[in-house]
Amino acid sequence: MRSSQQLVDIVDLTDLDRFVDGFPYGVFARLRREAPVWWHPPTEHTPGGEGFWVVTRYDDVVVAGNDGTTFSSDGTSVREGGGTLIEDLPAGLAPGTMLNMTDAPRHPKFRKLFHGNVAPRILRGIEDDLRERSSRIVDAALAKGECDFLIDVAAELPLQAVSQLLGVPQEDRHQLFAWATATLDYSDRDLGQASEVSQRAAAEMYAYGAELLERKRLEPGDDLLSVAATATIDGEPLAPMEQQMMFSLMVAAGSETTRNAIAGGILAFVERPDLWADLAGDPELLGPAIEEMLRWSSPTPYNRRTATRDTELGGVTIRSGEKVTLWWASANRDEAMFAEPDSFDIRRTPNPHVAFGRGPHFCLGAGLARMEMRVLFEALLARVGSFEVTGPVDRVRSNKHTGIRHLPMRLEAR
Ligand code: HEM
């Protein structure tokens, strides 16, 4: 086995330039083989100059994901900053207030408030609307001939869906897209740093959210922001910061990830037009194909935890307070779990991928994301016979999203 220092010369997971050409799956195959629970020493790129654990095998990722007590999403009970990113976030900003960065006992109560609202009953209520929206989106892209598939198709439906779910006026959705993109992009900064653009976008989004929440408090509607503005836990309303963070989380989680699953999925079919034809000929394949697109694209490659006690994982001792990153994207290519993991197989069943995470923080929007992918791909399959990429694929410079920013394509009608 190689030492941590030798590996980091090859691997540095905090050097975002290593992610601009796509997620470095080869590096992770090597980590799974040589150092499945690996101590990543700090490099010049690592925020706070502090190393962290990198967990890459499916079984270990699942064990840690399921144990939210030992592997905390908040982390601030054992160290000053915490959260689910490699860089520490200050206590009270997101850790402890943003749903995905809270722990039990508050987390399950907090989560329950929203769970009903993305439950199958509610989703069925918006399915027809999303189906119509999908048809319009695909027709518009076809009419253009050449389009930016990311902007015109992949980003559009999730944005419309999340605006509807949150109760954001549809005419504001592109502004949300711009703010979310600016806060999630690392094109002009490094991990743990803020740029002028990202700071301005965060401040504007905050102000917009605060005003919208106030409106929902006065006139609640049938949407998730109204729940955030009016719901109570143990008889107390959510703290203003919890409400605000729910808005930011939903905008980011609801728009960035699903668009990348859709774009990553279509790119896989660009390589395999034969599978597009198979899928068009057999609607039964769409369910497994969606799961495979999720496994394949892994839009959220990792989430961090903080160890709350000394523990063992994969035969390695982890100390209380240390950062532990769980790499869902690597687990999804683990050869011990998936036969031929690097082959895109729309007939793969079962497909126990962890693209939506695992354990108490399992994605709250999984049902919505799957439905968006289903209605959009139904519309594409019905109308689009073939497609090609007509220019360079512009990828996000980030280790937190396997994101695509621009995807020039030509779509041909069936
Ligand atoms: C393909 C699309 C999506 C992917 C790949 C994805 C991925 C994930 C992952 C990996 C987690 C777990 C985070 C952790 O364990 O720290 C998560 C949590 C979450 N996701 Fe998603 N997500 C997607 C779509 C959505 C959508 C559409 C929404 C909202 C409408 C959403 C809302 C959330 C929320 C609120 C959580 C936190 C749940 C909790 O902490 O209890 N996601 N997502």
Boltz pocket constraint, residues with backbone or C-beta under 6 A from the ligand:
constraints:
  - pocket:
      binder: B
      contacts: [[A, 73], [A, 84], [A, 99], [A, 100], [A, 101], [A, 111], [A, 162], [A, 165], [A, 249], [A, 250], [A, 253], [A, 254], [A, 255], [A, 257], [A, 258], [A, 261], [A, 294], [A, 298], [A, 299], [A, 300], [A, 303], [A, 304], [A, 328], [A, 354], [A, 355], [A, 356], [A, 357], [A, 358], [A, 360], [A, 361], [A, 362], [A, 363], [A, 364], [A, 365], [A, 366], [A, 368], [A, 369]]
      max_distance: 6.0
